[in-house]
Amino acid sequence: MDLLKLTAVELAKKIKAKEVTVMEATQAVLDQIDKVESQINSYVTVDREGALAKAKEVQKLIDDGTLTGPLAGVPVAIKDNMCTEGILTTCSSKILENFYPTYSAEAVCNLEKAGAVIIGKTNMDEFAMGSTTETSAYGITRNPWNTEHVPGGSSGGSCTAVAANECFFALGSDTGGSIRQPSSFCGVTGIKPTYGTISRYGLIAYGSSLDQIGPVAKDVTDCATILEVVSSYDKKDSTSVQREEYNFTEALVDDVKGMKIGIPKDYFGEGLDCEVKEAVLNAAKELEKKGAIIEEFELGLVDYAIPAYYVIAAAEASSNLARFDGVKYGYRSEDFDGLHSMYKTTRSQGFGAEVKRRIMLGSFVLSSGYYDAYYLKALKTKALIKQEFDKAFAKYDVILGPAAPTTAPKIGESLSDPIKMYLGDIYTISVNLAGLPGISVPCGVDSKGLPIGLQLIGDCFKEKNIIRAAYAYEKTREYVGPYDK
């Protein structure tokens, strides 16, 4: 039995049936990390001793019947912007190179209660600012399908770790597509739930009104199961929403008969790679064969999503990152003369170029005289984008489109042109601006052998619609990983 080819849910069943132990599963993942990590750099931190100790502890709790859930004993990786008690948490930035949190994020606590075994912390774009996982202070992450290409970002480490069998599933965070776009590039499945579904407590903030934690896994069943486990109302997070029910796995049915799926014409125009377009439209045809009703429609304000997003995200980032000043925790420059000098030199040396760019942009749009012209206008645009989606969901159950305009670019291509990198988020950021749920599912490979992702978008709190559509589509094809080629 090749343990690493199992999904998270399949592994948990085998552990429960005593066909494999938690220690064996954990060791298999650690061995795989030893084998491939030097080529792809998915992790910032691997907690070997902690993971093996936890595996023994969890095994006892499974054996005595205390842990019976669908993820008990399954090794998981956590994106490095979620606090993990006693485990280094850096946001892939020099400024947090020595930060060991005294508490864990609520989503991480929910996983630990369910018996998941934390393997380590995954690499990411610094403070989640980037779309390629090239802005990390700990080196770039490479796409396991082709190591000359990026894995996407900012959750590139989490998506790469899942694709390369270095964990059975992972948590990522999505501010403007940071789960869905790298999932597309790495040929895995990732969900960004409705804003407020998973607690942001312990998630180190980038854009507070946009950030949302979500799962990355090999298939839709895993993602729905993980989402059910990590979602909860949390009094510690003022943006947490108390939902009536969290039983997302109920939507795992191969039935889309009568489901209305809208395809925005605006998503299939200039800038979309022809191979991506073909693969996504072929996926729509598969759903149509299963009884879904497919229609094209106009989704307005698409052109305004990117400028609105980058104004709002940068403004919130400049405010959130003010706390990293060398006083309370994290890196402090040794070369300063007085308090103001310490602030300036610490932040100059601690932050990378992309983070500095966004802090400066955010400070500018919030400054006196520009607040109304930029930030306030961006907030009004955000409200109008939500209205356009409301109109669409009055007609359709699900919106279908690409997760990204191209497959994974080569390393260095996007970073040399930040505007080009920002434009790569065109299909994902509107979902964050409107607080909607979205899922990326593999739907083929291009002529270079790189994965293509299909994105399905639902109305607020209607994750079940996108899970059902994604599950039905997934049943038309086999999962293929980079090492199955």
C-alpha positions as CSV (number, residue, x, y, z in Angstrom):
1,M,0.0,0.0,0.0
2,D,1.4,3.4,-1.0
3,L,0.3,5.5,2.0
4,L,1.1,8.8,0.3
5,K,-1.4,8.3,-2.5
6,L,-4.3,8.1,0.0
7,T,-6.5,11.1,0.6
8,A,-6.8,12.4,4.1
9,V,-10.2,10.8,4.6
10,E,-9.0,7.5,3.2
11,L,-6.0,7.5,5.5
12,A,-8.1,8.3,8.6
13,K,-10.4,5.3,7.8
14,K,-7.4,3.0,7.4
15,I,-6.0,4.2,10.8
16,K,-9.4,3.6,12.4
17,A,-9.5,0.1,10.9
18,K,-6.0,-0.6,12.3
19,E,-4.5,-1.2,8.8
20,V,-1.9,1.5,9.4
21,T,-0.7,3.5,12.5
22,V,-0.5,7.2,13.0
23,M,3.2,6.9,13.5
24,E,3.6,5.1,10.2
25,A,1.7,7.8,8.3
26,T,3.7,10.6,10.0
27,Q,7.0,8.8,9.3
28,A,6.0,8.3,5.6
29,V,5.4,12.1,5.3
30,L,8.7,13.0,7.0
31,D,10.5,10.5,4.7
32,Q,8.9,12.2,1.7
33,I,10.0,15.6,3.0
34,D,13.6,14.3,3.2
35,K,13.3,13.1,-0.3
36,V,11.9,16.1,-2.2
37,E,12.1,19.2,0.0
38,S,15.6,20.2,-1.3
39,Q,14.0,20.5,-4.8
40,I,10.8,22.4,-3.9
41,N,11.2,24.2,-0.5
42,S,7.6,23.8,0.6
43,Y,8.4,24.2,4.3
44,V,9.9,27.0,6.5
45,T,9.8,24.7,9.6
46,V,9.4,20.9,10.0
47,D,8.6,19.9,13.6
48,R,9.9,16.3,13.4
49,E,10.1,15.5,17.1
50,G,6.9,17.3,17.9
51,A,5.0,15.5,15.1
52,L,6.2,12.0,16.1
53,A,5.4,12.6,19.7
54,K,2.0,13.9,18.8
55,A,1.4,10.9,16.5
56,K,2.0,8.5,19.5
57,E,-0.4,10.5,21.7
58,V,-3.1,10.6,19.0
59,Q,-2.7,6.8,18.3
60,K,-3.5,6.1,22.0
61,L,-6.6,8.4,21.8
62,I,-7.8,6.6,18.7
63,D,-7.2,3.2,20.2
64,D,-9.2,4.0,23.4
65,G,-12.1,5.5,21.4
66,T,-11.6,9.1,22.4
67,L,-10.8,10.3,18.9
68,T,-13.3,9.1,16.3
69,G,-13.4,12.0,13.7
70,P,-12.7,11.8,10.0
71,L,-9.3,13.5,10.3
72,A,-7.9,11.7,13.4
73,G,-4.3,10.8,13.0
74,V,-3.8,12.6,9.6
75,P,-0.6,14.6,9.1
76,V,-1.3,18.3,8.2
77,A,0.8,21.3,7.2
78,I,0.0,24.8,8.3
79,K,0.7,28.0,6.4
80,D,3.3,30.0,8.2
81,N,1.0,33.0,8.9
82,M,-1.1,31.0,11.4
83,C,0.1,31.0,15.0
84,T,1.1,27.6,16.4
85,E,2.0,27.5,20.1
86,G,5.7,26.8,20.5
87,I,6.4,26.4,16.8
88,L,8.2,29.1,14.9
89,T,5.8,31.3,13.0
90,T,7.5,33.8,10.6
91,C,5.0,34.8,7.8
92,S,8.1,34.0,5.7
93,S,9.6,37.3,6.8
94,K,12.9,38.2,8.4
95,I,11.0,40.5,10.8
96,L,9.4,37.4,12.5
97,E,12.5,35.2,12.3
98,N,12.5,34.5,16.0
99,F,8.7,34.5,16.8
100,Y,7.4,31.6,18.8
101,P,3.7,32.2,19.6
102,T,2.3,31.5,23.1
103,Y,-1.1,30.4,21.6
104,S,-2.5,28.7,18.5
105,A,-4.9,30.0,15.9
106,E,-8.5,28.9,16.4
107,A,-8.5,26.9,13.1
108,V,-5.3,25.1,14.2
109,C,-6.9,24.3,17.7
110,N,-9.9,22.8,15.9
111,L,-7.6,20.6,13.8
112,E,-5.7,19.5,17.0
113,K,-9.0,18.7,18.8
114,A,-9.9,16.5,15.8
115,G,-6.6,14.6,16.2
116,A,-4.7,15.9,13.1
117,V,-0.9,15.8,13.5
118,I,0.9,19.1,12.6
119,I,4.0,18.3,10.6
120,G,5.3,21.9,10.2
121,K,4.8,25.4,8.7
122,T,4.7,26.0,5.0
123,N,6.5,28.6,2.9
124,M,4.6,31.6,1.5
125,D,4.9,35.0,0.0
126,E,6.1,37.3,2.8
127,F,3.1,38.4,4.8
128,A,0.9,36.7,2.1
129,M,1.8,39.6,-0.3
130,G,2.4,38.0,-3.7
131,S,1.1,35.5,-6.2
132,T,4.1,33.3,-6.7
133,T,5.8,32.3,-3.4
134,E,8.9,34.1,-4.6
135,T,8.9,37.0,-2.0
136,S,9.6,34.7,1.0
137,A,12.7,35.5,3.1
138,Y,13.4,31.7,3.2
139,G,13.8,31.2,-0.5
140,I,11.4,30.5,-3.3
141,T,9.1,27.5,-3.5
142,R,9.2,25.5,-6.7
143,N,6.3,23.8,-8.5
144,P,6.6,20.0,-8.2
145,W,5.1,19.6,-11.7
146,N,8.1,21.5,-13.1
147,T,10.6,23.1,-10.8
148,E,11.4,25.8,-13.2
149,H,7.9,27.2,-12.6
150,V,6.3,28.9,-9.6
151,P,3.6,27.2,-7.5
152,G,1.5,30.3,-7.3
153,G,0.9,32.2,-4.1
154,S,0.7,33.3,-1.4
155,S,-0.2,29.7,-0.2
156,G,2.3,28.2,-2.5
157,G,4.0,26.2,0.2
158,S,0.8,24.6,1.3
159,C,-0.4,23.7,-2.2
160,T,3.1,22.3,-3.1
161,A,3.3,20.2,0.0
162,V,-0.1,18.6,-0.8
163,A,0.8,18.1,-4.5
164,A,4.2,16.6,-3.6
165,N,2.8,14.2,-0.9
166,E,4.6,16.1,1.9
167,C,1.4,16.1,3.9
168,F,-2.1,14.7,3.4
169,F,-3.7,18.2,3.6
170,A,-2.9,21.7,4.5
171,L,-4.3,25.0,5.7
172,G,-3.8,28.1,3.6
173,S,-5.2,31.6,3.7
174,D,-6.9,33.5,0.9
175,T,-6.9,37.3,0.7
176,G,-7.3,37.7,-3.1
177,G,-7.0,34.2,-4.4
178,S,-4.1,32.9,-2.4
179,I,-5.7,29.4,-1.9
180,R,-7.5,29.0,-5.3
181,Q,-4.7,30.3,-7.6
182,P,-1.8,28.1,-6.3
183,S,-4.3,25.2,-6.1
184,S,-4.8,25.7,-9.8
185,F,-1.1,25.9,-10.5
186,C,-0.3,22.8,-8.4
187,G,-3.2,20.6,-9.5
188,V,-4.8,20.3,-6.1
189,T,-8.2,21.3,-4.7
190,G,-8.6,24.4,-2.5
191,I,-11.6,26.2,-0.9
192,K,-12.0,29.7,0.3
193,P,-15.2,29.7,2.4
194,T,-17.6,32.6,2.9
195,Y,-15.9,35.4,4.9
196,G,-16.4,34.8,8.6
197,T,-16.9,31.0,8.4
198,I,-13.5,30.1,9.8
199,S,-12.2,32.1,12.7
200,R,-9.3,34.5,11.9
201,Y,-8.1,34.5,15.5
202,G,-4.4,33.7,15.3
203,L,-4.1,34.4,11.6
204,I,-1.5,37.2,11.2
205,A,-3.4,39.8,9.4
206,Y,-2.7,41.2,5.9
207,G,-6.1,42.6,4.8
208,S,-8.5,42.1,7.7
209,S,-11.7,42.6,5.6
210,L,-10.5,40.1,3.0
211,D,-8.4,37.4,4.7
212,Q,-10.0,33.9,5.1
213,I,-8.4,30.6,6.1
214,G,-9.3,27.5,4.0
215,P,-8.3,23.9,3.3
216,V,-6.0,22.6,0.5
217,A,-6.3,18.8,-0.3
218,K,-6.2,16.2,-3.1
219,D,-9.9,16.1,-3.6
220,V,-13.3,17.8,-2.9
221,T,-14.3,15.2,-0.2
222,D,-11.2,16.0,1.8
223,C,-11.8,19.8,1.4
224,A,-15.4,19.5,2.5
225,T,-14.5,17.3,5.5
226,I,-11.7,19.7,6.6
227,L,-13.9,22.7,6.2
228,E,-16.5,21.0,8.5
229,V,-13.8,20.4,11.1
230,V,-12.1,23.9,11.1
231,S,-15.2,26.1,10.8
232,S,-16.7,27.4,14.0
233,Y,-18.1,30.6,15.6
234,D,-15.4,32.3,17.7
235,K,-16.1,35.1,20.2
236,K,-12.4,36.0,20.0
237,D,-12.9,37.1,16.3
238,S,-15.2,40.0,15.8
239,T,-15.7,39.0,12.1
240,S,-16.7,35.4,12.9
241,V,-20.2,34.5,11.8
242,Q,-22.5,32.2,13.8
243,R,-23.9,29.9,11.1
244,E,-26.9,27.6,11.6
245,E,-25.0,24.5,10.4
246,Y,-21.6,23.4,9.2
247,N,-22.4,20.0,7.6
248,F,-20.6,20.6,4.3
249,T,-20.0,16.9,3.6
250,E,-23.8,16.6,3.0
251,A,-23.1,18.2,-0.4
252,L,-20.9,15.4,-1.5
253,V,-23.4,14.0,-4.0
254,D,-22.9,13.3,-7.7
255,D,-26.0,15.2,-8.8
256,V,-26.2,18.5,-10.5
257,K,-29.4,17.9,-12.4
258,G,-31.2,21.3,-12.8
259,M,-28.4,23.3,-11.2
260,K,-28.1,26.7,-12.9
261,I,-24.5,27.5,-13.7
262,G,-23.6,31.0,-15.1
263,I,-20.4,31.6,-17.1
264,P,-19.3,35.2,-17.1
265,K,-18.4,36.3,-20.7
266,D,-16.1,38.9,-19.1
267,Y,-13.9,36.0,-17.8
268,F,-13.2,34.6,-21.2
269,G,-11.9,37.6,-23.1
270,E,-8.5,39.1,-23.7
271,G,-5.6,37.8,-21.5
272,L,-7.0,34.3,-21.0
273,D,-4.7,31.5,-22.3
274,C,-6.5,29.5,-25.0
275,E,-5.6,26.1,-23.4
276,V,-7.0,27.3,-20.1
277,K,-10.1,28.5,-21.8
278,E,-10.6,25.2,-23.6
279,A,-10.1,23.1,-20.4
280,V,-12.5,25.2,-18.4
281,L,-15.2,25.2,-21.1
282,N,-14.8,21.4,-21.5
283,A,-15.4,21.1,-17.7
284,A,-18.6,23.1,-18.1
285,K,-19.7,20.7,-20.9
286,E,-19.1,17.7,-18.5
287,L,-21.4,19.4,-15.9
288,E,-24.0,20.0,-18.7
289,K,-23.9,16.3,-19.6
290,K,-24.8,15.6,-16.0
291,G,-27.9,17.8,-16.2
292,A,-26.7,21.2,-15.2
293,I,-28.1,24.2,-17.0
294,I,-25.2,26.3,-18.4
295,E,-25.7,29.9,-19.5
296,E,-23.4,32.8,-20.4
297,F,-24.0,36.2,-18.8
298,E,-22.4,39.6,-18.3
299,L,-20.8,40.2,-14.9
300,G,-20.2,43.9,-14.6
301,L,-17.4,45.9,-13.0
302,V,-14.7,43.1,-13.6
303,D,-12.3,45.8,-14.8
304,Y,-12.6,47.7,-11.5
305,A,-11.9,44.7,-9.2
306,I,-8.1,44.8,-9.3
307,P,-7.6,48.5,-8.5
308,A,-10.3,48.4,-5.8
309,Y,-8.7,45.3,-4.3
310,Y,-5.1,46.6,-4.2
311,V,-6.2,50.0,-2.7
312,I,-8.2,48.3,0.1
313,A,-5.7,45.4,0.7
314,A,-2.7,47.8,0.8
315,A,-4.5,50.3,3.1
316,E,-5.3,47.5,5.6
317,A,-1.8,46.0,5.3
318,S,-0.1,49.4,6.1
319,S,-2.3,49.6,9.2
320,N,-1.9,45.9,10.3
321,L,1.9,45.9,9.7
322,A,2.5,48.9,11.9
323,R,2.8,46.6,14.9
324,F,6.1,45.1,13.6
325,D,8.4,47.8,15.0
326,G,11.2,46.0,16.8
327,V,9.8,46.8,20.2
328,K,7.4,44.1,21.3
329,Y,8.5,40.9,19.4
330,G,10.4,39.8,16.3
331,Y,13.5,41.1,14.7
332,R,15.2,44.3,16.0
333,S,18.0,46.0,14.2
334,E,21.3,46.3,16.1
335,D,22.3,49.4,14.1
336,F,20.3,52.4,15.4
337,D,20.5,55.6,17.3
338,G,17.4,56.4,19.3
339,L,13.8,55.2,19.1
340,H,12.8,56.6,15.7
341,S,16.1,55.3,14.2
342,M,15.3,51.8,15.6
343,Y,11.8,51.8,14.0
344,K,13.2,52.8,10.6
345,T,16.2,50.5,10.5
346,T,14.2,47.5,11.9
347,R,11.4,47.9,9.3
348,S,13.9,48.7,6.5
349,Q,15.9,45.6,7.2
350,G,13.1,43.3,8.3
351,F,10.6,43.7,5.4
352,G,11.1,42.7,1.8
353,A,10.6,44.8,-1.3
354,E,7.0,43.7,-2.0
355,V,5.8,44.3,1.6
356,K,7.5,47.7,1.6
357,R,5.7,48.5,-1.8
358,R,2.3,47.7,-0.4
359,I,2.9,49.5,3.0
360,M,3.9,52.7,1.0
361,L,0.9,52.3,-1.3
362,G,-1.5,51.8,1.7
363,S,0.0,54.7,3.6
364,F,-0.5,56.9,0.6
365,V,-4.1,56.0,-0.1
366,L,-5.0,56.6,3.6
367,S,-3.1,59.9,3.8
368,S,-4.9,63.2,4.2
369,G,-6.2,64.5,0.9
370,Y,-6.1,61.1,-0.8
371,Y,-8.4,59.1,1.5
372,D,-11.6,60.2,-0.3
373,A,-10.0,60.0,-3.8
374,Y,-8.7,56.4,-3.4
375,Y,-9.7,54.5,-0.3
376,L,-13.3,55.7,0.0
377,K,-13.8,55.2,-3.7
378,A,-12.4,51.7,-3.5
379,L,-14.9,50.8,-0.7
380,K,-17.8,52.1,-2.8
381,T,-16.6,50.0,-5.8
382,K,-16.4,47.0,-3.5
383,A,-20.1,47.5,-2.6
384,L,-21.0,47.8,-6.3
385,I,-19.1,44.5,-7.1
386,K,-21.1,42.7,-4.4
387,Q,-24.3,44.1,-6.0
388,E,-23.3,42.6,-9.3
389,F,-22.8,39.2,-7.8
390,D,-26.1,39.5,-6.0
391,K,-27.8,40.1,-9.3
392,A,-26.0,37.0,-10.8
393,F,-27.0,34.8,-7.9
394,A,-30.6,35.8,-8.2
395,K,-30.4,33.7,-11.5
396,Y,-27.6,31.2,-10.9
397,D,-26.7,28.7,-8.2
398,V,-23.0,28.7,-9.2
399,I,-20.7,30.8,-11.3
400,L,-18.0,28.9,-13.3
401,G,-14.8,30.3,-14.7
402,P,-11.0,29.9,-14.7
403,A,-9.0,30.2,-11.4
404,A,-6.1,32.0,-13.2
405,P,-5.6,33.4,-16.7
406,T,-2.6,31.1,-17.4
407,T,-0.9,28.1,-16.0
408,A,2.1,28.5,-13.7
409,P,4.6,31.1,-15.1
410,K,8.4,30.5,-15.0
411,I,10.3,31.6,-11.9
412,G,11.3,35.2,-12.2
413,E,8.8,36.2,-14.9
414,S,6.1,37.7,-12.6
415,L,8.4,39.2,-10.0
416,S,10.1,41.4,-12.6
417,D,6.8,43.1,-13.3
418,P,4.6,43.6,-10.2
419,I,1.7,45.0,-12.3
420,K,1.6,41.8,-14.4
421,M,1.6,39.8,-11.1
422,Y,-1.3,41.8,-9.8
423,L,-3.3,41.3,-13.0
424,G,-2.9,37.5,-12.6
425,D,-5.5,37.8,-9.7
426,I,-8.3,39.0,-12.0
427,Y,-10.6,36.0,-11.6
428,T,-10.1,35.5,-7.9
429,I,-10.1,38.9,-6.1
430,S,-13.8,39.8,-6.7
431,V,-14.7,36.8,-4.6
432,N,-12.8,38.2,-1.6
433,L,-14.2,41.7,-2.2
434,A,-17.7,40.3,-2.1
435,G,-17.0,37.8,0.8
436,L,-18.1,34.8,-1.3
437,P,-17.1,31.2,-1.2
438,G,-14.9,29.8,-4.1
439,I,-13.3,26.5,-4.9
440,S,-10.5,25.6,-7.4
441,V,-10.6,22.0,-8.8
442,P,-8.1,20.5,-11.3
443,C,-9.6,20.3,-14.8
444,G,-6.6,19.3,-17.0
445,V,-3.1,20.1,-18.0
446,D,-1.7,22.3,-20.8
447,S,0.8,21.3,-23.5
448,K,3.7,22.0,-21.1
449,G,2.3,19.5,-18.7
450,L,1.2,22.1,-16.1
451,P,-2.1,21.9,-14.3
452,I,-5.2,24.0,-15.1
453,G,-7.7,24.9,-12.4
454,L,-11.5,25.4,-12.7
455,Q,-13.0,27.9,-10.3
456,L,-16.6,27.6,-9.0
457,I,-18.1,30.6,-7.1
458,G,-21.1,30.5,-4.8
459,D,-23.4,33.0,-3.1
460,C,-22.6,33.8,0.6
461,F,-23.1,30.8,2.9
462,K,-23.8,28.6,-0.1
463,E,-20.6,26.5,0.0
464,K,-22.8,23.4,-0.5
465,N,-23.6,24.5,-4.1
466,I,-19.9,24.8,-5.1
467,I,-19.0,21.6,-3.3
468,R,-21.8,19.7,-5.0
469,A,-20.8,21.0,-8.5
470,A,-17.1,20.4,-7.8
471,Y,-17.7,16.9,-6.6
472,A,-19.9,16.1,-9.6
473,Y,-17.2,17.4,-12.0
474,E,-14.4,15.6,-10.1
475,K,-16.2,12.3,-10.6
476,T,-15.5,12.7,-14.4
477,R,-11.7,12.5,-14.0
478,E,-9.0,10.8,-11.9
479,Y,-6.7,12.7,-9.5
480,V,-3.2,12.9,-10.9
481,G,-0.3,14.2,-8.9
482,P,3.1,15.5,-10.2
483,Y,4.8,12.2,-9.4
484,D,2.1,10.1,-11.1
485,K,3.1,11.4,-14.6
